Amino acid sequence: MTLDRAQRQAWHDVGRWHDALRDADESVLRATADDPTRPLGMLHGSAAARWLARDGELRADVLDAVRWHTTGSIAWGPLGRALYMADFLEPGRPFMQADRAFLAHLVPVQFDAVFRQVVRLRLEWALREGKGFAPETVALWDAVR
């Protein structure tokens, strides 16, 4: 994909920072996250975004991408969408390896179509696993389907 220098840096930064607090203690996550009542697995993005902001990060798109990477956001531009896809398509994950590799290969040429497919696949997984949906995830699906 053709990205200017600032975009490349932002994509690199969100990739590096989005899971910075994934393994933090629950008490730290609940004390730091925007909404400490959410399920534990949804707290690390919000907590990381708040820490980044406290440390001086000013790029709203970077903060929003990190904050919402577990649920999705209808307010995202390409940066947030790219992180959402990358988080799902990461090669080291053990499930659907061939399908995810195929989708990852298509990202540069069919960015929006792959994003829609990733949103769908994440929703299908949540349904199969009996997980609930965050309101942001439902709104995102409604916006892309």
Sequence and secondary structure as in RCSB ss.txt:
>XXXX:A:sequence
MTLDRAQRQAWHDVGRWHDALRDADESVLRATADDPTRPLGMLHGSAAARWLARDGELRADVLDAVRWHTTGSIA
WGPLGRALYMADFLEPGRPFMQADRAFLAHLVPVQFDAVFRQVVRLRLEWALREGKGFAPETVALWDAVR
>XXXX:A:secstr
    HHHHHHHHHHHHHTTTTTTS HHHHHHHSS TTS GGGHHHHHHHHHHHHTT   HHHHHHHHTTTT  TT
  HHHHHHHHHHHH TT SSSHHHHHHHHHHTTTSHHHHHHHHHHHHHHHHHHTT    HHHHHHHHHH 
